[in-house]
Amino acid sequence: MLLSFVIPVLNEAESLQQLYKEILGNLGEHSYEIIFVDDGSKDGSFGVMTDLAAQDKQVRVIKFRRNFGKAAALQKGFEIACGEVVFTMDADLQDNPAEISAFLEKLNQGYDMVSGWKKKRRDPWHKKLPSRLFNSVTARTFKLKLNDYNCGFKAYRRELVKELYLYGEMHRYIPALANSLGYRIGEIAVQHRARQHGKSKYGLERYLRGFFDLLTVRMVTHYIKSPLYLFGRIGLISTILGSVITF
C-alpha cells in the first residue's frame, strides 16, 4: 500500500534529515511518498529538502514564496498526494514515526481518519493551557468528542483529503469538517517528544485567529445541507430589526 506523508516545514533545517530517516525506518512493507511543503523558510530548510529529493525520487518538495500558514501547506500537499492513506506530521521531530503502524491499525477498524492525542505533552504550561481550552470549546461546539483536535499527527483515507479545502487556521478543525461530510473519526494516544532543535513557530495569536475560523467552520458544518436556513434566519432577523426601527 502506498502511504503519503504531507509535512509542512517552517525553519526546521536541523530536523529534516532525521525525520526522513525515521519515516523510512517505520514503513514496514509499505511503499511511500514524502511531500515536504516549505512554508516560507529562511534557515536553509529548502536546501535540505531538495538534497533529499535529489537522493530519493519518492521525495517531493513544494516551495511557497512566503509564509502562507499550515492550512495552505496541508491543502497543497493534499492536492498532489497519491497514497491510499495520507499522513500529516510536524517537521520538528516531536511526532514519532514509530507510531505509523498504530494509525494504520486504527484505520483498519473502520475509521476514515485517525487523529493523534498528545496525552502527555512536552510543552510549557503557556502552551498547554490554551490548547486544553481550545479542545474543550471545539469539542462542545461540534459535538465530536476528541481529546486533541490540534495534534498534527493524523492519518486519512485518500478520498477524505480530496474533499477538503483548507485556508486560514482551518487545519485545526479538520476532524469537524470530516465528520460533517459523513466520515468516521477515531483517535489514538501518541508520544509527544521534546523539541530537539529550534523553537516553536506558534504563539497565542494563532488561537485568536483560529476563533474566527471556528465560527466559519461552525456555519459551514451546521448549514452544509440547508444553506437557505442560514440566510433565511438572517433575513428574518433583519426584517424584524428593520420593522422595529421603522416603527
N, C-alpha and C positions, 0 to 999 in steps of 0.2 A: 504494500500500500504506500502511495506517495503522501508524505507529510510535508506541508508548507509551514515555514516559520517566518512570520512577519515581525520585524524588530525595528521599532523607531529608535533613532540614535540622535542624541544631542550631547556632544562633547564627552564621549566615552572612549577615547582612543586607547587608553590603558587596559580596558576590559575586553575589547572585541576579540582578540586572538584567543584568549582563554575561553570565552563564551562559545566561539566557533568549535573549539576542540571538545568542550563538554557536550555540546549538542551531538556531534558526530559520535561521541563515545556512548551515547544513550539511545541510539536509534533501533537497536536490535536488528531485525532483518528488513526493516522498512527502508524504502528509498526516500529521498528528501530534496527539498529546495529551500534555500535560505534567502529571504528578501530583506536586505537592510535598507531602511529609508532614512537618509541623512536629513534631519530637520534643521538645517542651517548651522551645523557645527563649525567651530572656529579653532579647533585644537588639533587638527590632523586626523580626525576620525575618518574622513573621506578617503585619505590616502591608505589607511589600514584596510578599509573595506575594499577598495579597488585592488589592493595587493591580494586579498583573499579571493576575489573574483578572478584574478589572473591565474591563481593556482588551482581553482576549483570551478568548473563550469556550472555547478549547481548553485553557486552563489551569485545573486543578482543585486545590483546597487542602484538605488534611485536617489538623486540629489535635488533638494529644494534650494532655490536661490536665497531664501531667508527662512527664518523660523515661522512656520505656519501652525504649529501645535500638534499634539499627539493624535487627535482625531483625524486631522488631514493626512498624517503619515500612515495611520492604520487604513484609512479609506483607500489610499493609493496602493498600498500593499495588497489589500483585499481584491482590488480590481484585477490584478495580474496573477494572483495566486492560483495554482493549478491543482493543488493537493486535494485528495479526498477528505482529509482532515487538515484544518488550518489552526496552527498555534500562534498565539501572541505572547511575547515575552519582553521584559525590560532589558536594556543593554548593560545594566550596571552590576550584573552578577549576583543580585540579591535573589533572583529566581533560580531554582536548582533544576537543571535539565534531567537529573536523575529521576524526576517525578513524571517524565513524559509517559511512561508505561501506566502509571496510576490514572492519568487523564484518559488514556485510551480504554482502560478497563471500565471506567465510569461511563464513557460514551457507549460502550457495548452493552450497557444495562438498559439502553433505550432512550438515552438523552441525546439532544441535538447540540447542546452547548454545556460545557463544564467550566465553572469559574473557580479559581483558586481562592482559598481563605487563609490569609496570613494570621493564623491563630495566635502565634507568639511573634509579635512584630519587633524587629530590631531597629526601632526608631526612637527618637527622643519624644518626651511627653507632648511637646507642642505640635507634633505631627499626629500622634495617636489620638489625642482628644478631638480635634476637628474631624478626623476620619470616623471615629465612633459616632459622632453626632450626625455626620453625613449619611452613614449607612443606616442609622435608625430612622432618620427622616425619609430617606429614599425608599426603604422597605415598607414603611407605612403608606407613603404616597401611592406606590404602585401595587401594594398588596401582594408583593412577591418576597417571600421570606428568604433572604440571603444574608449571611454574616458580613460579607465583604464584596460590595459592588465594585470597588475601585482597584482590586488586585489586577495587575497587568498580565498575569499568567493565566491564560484561558485556552480552551480548545473548542473548535467549532466544526460542525459538518459544513462542507463547502457551500451547499445550497443556502445555508443561513447567511453567510457573509456576503453572498452575491445579492441578497435582498436589502442590505443595509446601505444607508447613505449618511455618513458621519461628517460633522463640522463642529466648530466651536469647542465646547467641552463635552460633547455628546458621547464620547467614548466611555464616560462614567456610567452611562445609562443603557449600555448595550443589552444587559440582561432584561431590562424592562421592555426595550424595543423588540427583542426577540420573542419575549413572552406574549406581547400584543399581537405578533404575527402567527401565534399558534405553536411555536417551538417549545420543546420541553427542556427546562433548565435544571442542571444539577450543580453540586458544589462539593469540593473536597478540601480538606486542610492541607496546606503546603508549608514547606520550610521557608522561612524568610531569613536570608543570610545577611550578615552585616556588610555594609558597603566597604569594598576594599580600596577603591580609587575615587578620587574626585569628590564632589558634593552633590546633594540633591538639587535638582533644577526647578523644584516646585515649592511655592510658598502659599501663605494663607489666601492670597488674591485669587488663586485658582478655584477655591471653593466659592468665592463671591461670584466669579464668572459662571461657575457651574450652577449656581442657584437659578439664574435666568434660563439656562438650558433645561433645568428641571421643569420649569413652567412650560417651556416649549414641548418637551417630551410628554408631559402630562396631557397637554391638549391633543397632541398627535395620537397618543395611545388610547385616550379616552373616547375621542371622536373619530377614530380612523374609519369606522364603518358607517357613521352617520354624521358627516361634517355639517349637514344642514341644521342639526340640533344645536351646534355651537353658534352658528350665525343667527339662527332663529332666536336663541336666548339673548344674544347681544342686541338683536333688533328689537325684541320685546322690551328689554330694559331701557334702550334708547328712546323708544316710543313713550314709555311711562314717564321717564325723566323729562322728555320734551313736553308732554302734556301738563305735568306738574309746574314746570317753569312758565309755560304759556298761561296757565290758569292763574 
